[in-house]
């Protein structure tokens, strides 16, 4: 039985006082569907059952007389005979070669897996087994050979297609006739072209060395087609292109900077631009028809720049900026109201970080990192509620400062009488602190020329709508930690102190959720490590931990309104 409304049924007579063998032939069940019959002798069906989805087996005795019958019916040894235990076959063949220096690769692959394939004899097959066949061809060439090896210009072209022919009809246990196989076969076809262009080696010419030699161009084209019967069909075309420029600057370090890796010039400059285009035509099967699905067109241009600089040997500075622009025309989405959540967008992300590393007299190691990042998204969306296209602007800025200080106590304690005998067993005193601020704001405006107010000396106009978000106004995060330890023979002890605080920024928008301030203190936090103690006191294990913490939370109300 598949369920109470869809099942096969077999009826036979039961004989008293003797064992009887009952044989049920499954082919007779499926023949009922083929011949569009619901009853044939002892075999019958109700609804649309399938042997590929058997939920349970139900056995019972029906009294077809007017007498009252009493007794027991024993059922034993339910055996499935004639099961298909063939392993099937799975063939995968690849032939590859090359033709001289120009055709660097030439390959052909063909594979076929039969519907009844099993990796081992006792493995179960998947429902709706299919015969899968595929073939692919790929060729790669170095077009730079025609340019006297002045450039590396590899090009590759590949084509691949696959077919999956089902064994049974859809959601059925009836073998699929050959004349219906093609219309219910999964079909996939794809074509790919990729190419890149770069210099094979560094030139002796100064101008070429710092320009063309560091440039790399690449691009690709892909078109894929897929057909899944009674599910979907999809044709997607995508194009990508990118340009990369990476320049390592010569070192210019005056004697006053003590040499090393310090330089007045940035050590590395990187530039990258990429273009991505994607268009899809998709249909989903619904109510005996394939219905077209609206899919967004994608046309994006992304630019990226990075710079690494070490003006002093103990200071590193890194800068990066990323921009992304939507190149679609506004009409491409504003005409279709069903795409109200899609639209043009532009984003900017800028980040700078500086790290200081120093070691005073070999006993104190300090590491300080400052990082700030700024991001702004500008989107044009169709708002179904307001019935108009809107400029949506969001902005966030994060600032983070980290300080890590490792102070070796033993060189200092060595000068103190009595304590000097144990100073070598005292671990370095580790102190760390972390400050961060994360602020996010968002506004709606119907005027495309409006400039976002963040960081500018302008106030929002009266026509602006609030787009309230939970983090509007931002939060301050602060944390401090201090730890040290002591070791003696096999005993290791470490004491930690930690305090963390999260407070809302003073700037809060109207109608936002009430912000919370969290303060947490953990002290003492003691770790005791006694290796091997479990051999003597098993219930203690090899790690003992005792911690005391105090935490509390209180609410604060918004203190300032923007609009």
Beta strands, then each sheet from edge to edge (+ up, - down):
strand 1: 7-10
strand 2: 39-40
strand 3: 43-46
strand 4: 90-99
strand 5: 103-113
strand 6: 130-142
strand 7: 154-166
strand 8: 186-198
strand 9: 215-228
strand 10: 232-248
strand 11: 268-286
strand 12: 289-293
strand 13: 298-312
strand 14: 315-326
strand 15: 343-360
strand 16: 364-383
strand 17: 388-407
strand 18: 429-445
strand 19: 465-466
strand 20: 475-488
strand 21: 491-504
strand 22: 516-530
strand 23: 544-555
sheet 1: 1+ 3- 2+
sheet 2: 4+ 5- 6+ 7- 8+ 9- 10+ 11- 12+
sheet 3: 4+ 5- 6+ 7- 8+ 9- 10+ 11- 13+ 14- 15+ 16- 17+ 18- 19+
sheet 4: 4+ 5- 6+ 7- 8+ 9- 10+ 11- 13+ 14- 15+ 16- 17+ 18- 20+ 21- 22+ 23-
end
